[in-house]
Amino acid sequence: MIFTATHLAGAMLIDPERREDERGYFARTYCEREFEHHGLPARMVQSNVSATRRAGTLRGMHYQAAPHQEDKLVRCVRGAIWDVIVDIRPGSPTWCQWLGVELSESNGRMLLAPKGFAHGFIALSDDAVVYYQVSAFHAPGAERGARHDDPAFGIAWPVPVTLIADKDRAWPDFSRAAGEPQPRQGLERP
């Protein structure tokens, strides 16, 4: 695996190293030793999958409140998504900054979203399937979110949002403490 740090502290892009032959390819997508070697969370306690039927569907921006915060290792195993994380850690030098990256079946790229980040994605293809591992068990009472169009973040989504859950549309404005830095665009393409 190839680990690439991003401008958001703790967030990491991970590319598999494919070994190909006439049968196809093999690639490792997780290794506890390699994650520990790079100072990343090595314990993943739950795996989830989401299937999104139509391109333009947005899911997010979700996170778990303390003490139930979770690291997420996200990859798209069918189709393509544009995955976004936002640093919402109070006092972080990259507070309210975001990163967007295309994850797809063809590129195999993964994104590690650390604890204290909101996460969401928009489907770039029909029938997109996203698989993610998390470092903490789901706690329904700790579910939180922020709107995809919250001015505190200024996320520039690459395609129009055509479908979003009522719950995700209704999150309140994200509170910004006085004196915090203004958000900046964090677009990163593979």
Secondary structure as UniProt FT lines:
FT   STRAND          2..5
FT   TURN            9..10
FT   STRAND          12..15
FT   STRAND          19..21
FT   TURN            22..23
FT   STRAND          24..26
FT   HELIX           32..37
FT   TURN            38..39
FT   STRAND          46..52
FT   TURN            55..56
FT   STRAND          57..64
FT   TURN            66..67
FT   STRAND          72..78
FT   STRAND          80..87
FT   TURN            90..91
FT   TURN            93..96
FT   STRAND          98..104
FT   TURN            105..107
FT   STRAND          110..113
FT   TURN            115..116
FT   STRAND          117..123
FT   TURN            126..127
FT   STRAND          128..134
FT   HELIX           140..142
FT   STRAND          143..145
FT   TURN            148..149
FT   TURN            151..153
FT   STRAND          163..164
FT   HELIX           166..169
FT   TURN            178..179
//
